[in-house]
Amino acid sequence: MVSGVKLQRNIRWMRENLFSSVTNSLMTLISLWLIWTIGTTAWSWLIWDATFVGTDRTACLKPEQGACWPFIEAKFGQFIYGRYPEAERWRIDLLFFISFIGFIPLLMPSLPLKRANLMFMLVPYPILAFVLLAGGLGLTYVETSLWGGLMVTLVVAVTGIVFSLPLGILLALGRRSDLPIIRWSCIAFIEIFRGVPLITVLFMASVMLPLFLPEGMNFDKLVRCLIGVALFAAAYMAEVVRGGLQALPKGQYEAAFALGFGYWKTMRLIILPQALKIVIPGIVNTFIGLFKDTTLVLIVGIFDLLGIIQLNFTDSSWATEQTSITGYVFAGAVFWIFCFAMSRYSVFMERRLATDRKEN
């Protein structure tokens, strides 16, 4: 009886939403045809006609060849670690584990000890990460030119995200400042970085910046790229935060000043919590864009995940038509997983912080 009621309910829903008119019925049928066509083609290439076992390109030369998964298996270590020495890769694994047990509890609002966890991630963690990746304190030094793969993608993305948000908030506040020199300085910074592509910023940071430094002073190429990415993302973040600040009514400021709050106390306790809550989608969208833009570091010779995959296409022992397609599909899947996770976490935080409205 219950299943019959559910069936009738489902049929009624389809009539109301999928087949309510001739146009809707036609669009539904076209959509089902597209889903079927794309789904069967993807299944055939990814699974049915794919190769899963092999030691070189000969395994992926069959007629109607699908994905060449042995290529991913053979090169998986490089895709994750780049050209990092194999004997030292345990350091990256340890850092991944520490990052997991540090970031995940920080992202779960219901867990206690948030302040202690945050202080660990802000102070000891960056130092520990630098020592593990670069070396020191008894660990072998590994040049950043050997770094690569997913490790570099995460290093660039996390660094840009961590530094762009607070710097973007300061720039947004500075752009609304009553002091002309601060306001115009922030406006100039934001408009300059928003007016040029990230490739230009990376090129300037990697190639041109050393020309303006005093003789004998230089920064590591990866460090210069991290600074460029963080400043570039901060300019966009500033405009996102400024949109949230402008969305608040003037009465919020007046009420805070009437209670005797100063400027910074007003911003910290009243204005910024509301403004940041409003622009959560914009903030996460900037983070997602930044994560995908990490692939541009290849322009200055840093091999991130996509760069190291493209580098392995030159290996003659895996040179087939399907090898490059498989590599790009693998890279796309990895980027999609991270970006989709950030998107879903954004939705979760929006619903959790939606105290002033009811979600449909």
VENNOR-V350467 format. One record per pair of residues at least 6 apart in sequence whose C-alpha atoms are under 7 Angstrom apart, sorted by the first residue. I is the first residue (numbers start at 0). GAP is how many residues later the second one is. D is the distance in Angstrom with one decimal. If there is no record, write none. Layout:
i:I gap:GAP d:D
i:I gap:GAP d:D
This chain:
i:17 gap:6 d:5.9
i:17 gap:7 d:6.0
i:17 gap:10 d:6.1
i:18 gap:6 d:4.4
i:44 gap:21 d:4.4
i:44 gap:22 d:5.8
i:45 gap:20 d:6.3
i:45 gap:21 d:5.5
i:48 gap:15 d:7.0
i:48 gap:16 d:5.8
i:48 gap:17 d:4.7
i:49 gap:15 d:6.3
i:49 gap:16 d:4.1
i:49 gap:17 d:4.5
i:49 gap:18 d:6.1
i:50 gap:9 d:6.4
i:50 gap:15 d:6.8
i:50 gap:16 d:6.2
i:50 gap:17 d:5.3
i:50 gap:18 d:6.0
i:51 gap:16 d:6.9
i:51 gap:17 d:5.2
i:51 gap:18 d:5.6
i:52 gap:17 d:5.6
i:53 gap:16 d:5.5
i:54 gap:15 d:6.9
i:55 gap:261 d:5.6
i:55 gap:262 d:5.7
i:56 gap:260 d:5.6
i:56 gap:261 d:4.4
i:56 gap:262 d:6.2
i:56 gap:263 d:6.4
i:59 gap:8 d:5.8
i:65 gap:256 d:6.9
i:66 gap:255 d:6.1
i:66 gap:259 d:5.5
i:67 gap:254 d:6.2
i:67 gap:255 d:5.7
i:67 gap:258 d:6.1
i:70 gap:247 d:6.8
i:70 gap:252 d:6.8
i:71 gap:255 d:6.9
i:77 gap:71 d:6.4
i:78 gap:70 d:4.7
i:78 gap:71 d:6.3
i:78 gap:226 d:5.9
i:78 gap:229 d:6.2
i:78 gap:230 d:6.4
i:79 gap:69 d:4.8
i:79 gap:70 d:4.7
i:79 gap:71 d:6.0
i:80 gap:66 d:6.8
i:80 gap:67 d:5.7
i:80 gap:68 d:5.2
i:80 gap:69 d:6.6
i:80 gap:70 d:5.8
i:81 gap:64 d:6.7
i:81 gap:65 d:5.5
i:81 gap:66 d:3.7
i:81 gap:67 d:4.5
i:81 gap:226 d:6.5
i:82 gap:63 d:4.9
i:82 gap:64 d:6.0
i:82 gap:65 d:6.3
i:83 gap:62 d:5.2
i:83 gap:63 d:5.5
i:90 gap:41 d:5.6
i:90 gap:42 d:6.8
i:91 gap:41 d:6.6
i:94 gap:34 d:6.5
i:101 gap:15 d:6.9
i:101 gap:19 d:6.7
i:104 gap:6 d:6.5
i:105 gap:8 d:6.3
i:105 gap:11 d:6.6
i:105 gap:12 d:6.9
i:133 gap:7 d:5.6
i:133 gap:8 d:5.2
i:133 gap:9 d:6.7
i:134 gap:6 d:4.3
i:134 gap:7 d:6.2
i:143 gap:78 d:6.8
i:147 gap:154 d:7.0
i:147 gap:155 d:4.9
i:147 gap:156 d:5.0
i:147 gap:157 d:6.8
i:147 gap:160 d:6.7
i:148 gap:154 d:6.3
i:148 gap:155 d:4.5
i:148 gap:156 d:3.9
i:148 gap:159 d:5.7
i:149 gap:154 d:6.2
i:149 gap:155 d:4.7
i:151 gap:152 d:5.3
i:152 gap:141 d:6.0
i:152 gap:151 d:5.2
i:152 gap:152 d:6.2
i:155 gap:70 d:6.0
i:155 gap:138 d:6.5
i:156 gap:133 d:6.5
i:156 gap:134 d:5.1
i:156 gap:137 d:6.5
i:158 gap:67 d:6.8
i:159 gap:66 d:6.8
i:159 gap:69 d:5.9
i:159 gap:70 d:4.3
i:159 gap:73 d:6.8
i:160 gap:126 d:6.2
i:162 gap:67 d:6.0
i:163 gap:66 d:5.3
i:163 gap:67 d:6.7
i:163 gap:69 d:5.6
i:163 gap:70 d:4.2
i:163 gap:73 d:6.7
i:164 gap:69 d:6.4
i:164 gap:72 d:6.4
i:166 gap:67 d:5.8
i:167 gap:66 d:4.5
i:167 gap:67 d:6.2
i:167 gap:69 d:4.9
i:167 gap:70 d:4.1
i:168 gap:69 d:5.8
i:168 gap:72 d:6.3
i:170 gap:15 d:5.7
i:170 gap:67 d:5.6
i:171 gap:66 d:4.7
i:171 gap:67 d:6.5
i:171 gap:69 d:6.2
i:171 gap:70 d:5.1
i:173 gap:8 d:5.9
i:173 gap:9 d:5.3
i:173 gap:12 d:5.9
i:174 gap:8 d:4.5
i:174 gap:11 d:5.4
i:174 gap:12 d:5.9
i:175 gap:7 d:6.4
i:176 gap:6 d:5.4
i:189 gap:45 d:4.7
i:192 gap:39 d:5.7
i:192 gap:42 d:6.2
i:193 gap:41 d:6.3
i:193 gap:42 d:6.7
i:197 gap:34 d:6.9
i:198 gap:97 d:6.5
i:200 gap:27 d:6.0
i:201 gap:23 d:5.8
i:201 gap:26 d:5.9
i:202 gap:97 d:6.5
i:204 gap:19 d:5.5
i:204 gap:20 d:6.2
i:204 gap:23 d:6.1
i:205 gap:15 d:5.9
i:205 gap:18 d:6.0
i:205 gap:19 d:6.5
i:205 gap:94 d:6.7
i:209 gap:8 d:6.2
i:232 gap:57 d:6.8
i:236 gap:46 d:6.7
i:236 gap:49 d:6.8
i:239 gap:39 d:6.7
i:239 gap:42 d:6.1
i:239 gap:43 d:6.6
i:240 gap:34 d:7.0
i:240 gap:35 d:6.7
i:240 gap:38 d:6.7
i:243 gap:31 d:4.3
i:243 gap:32 d:6.4
i:243 gap:34 d:5.9
i:243 gap:35 d:5.6
i:244 gap:30 d:5.2
i:247 gap:27 d:6.9
i:255 gap:10 d:6.0
i:279 gap:66 d:6.7
i:279 gap:70 d:7.0
i:280 gap:65 d:6.5
i:283 gap:58 d:6.9
i:283 gap:59 d:6.9
i:283 gap:62 d:6.5
i:287 gap:51 d:5.7
i:294 gap:9 d:6.3
i:294 gap:11 d:6.3
i:297 gap:6 d:6.8
i:297 gap:9 d:5.9
i:305 gap:25 d:6.2
i:308 gap:18 d:6.2
i:312 gap:6 d:6.6
i:312 gap:11 d:6.3
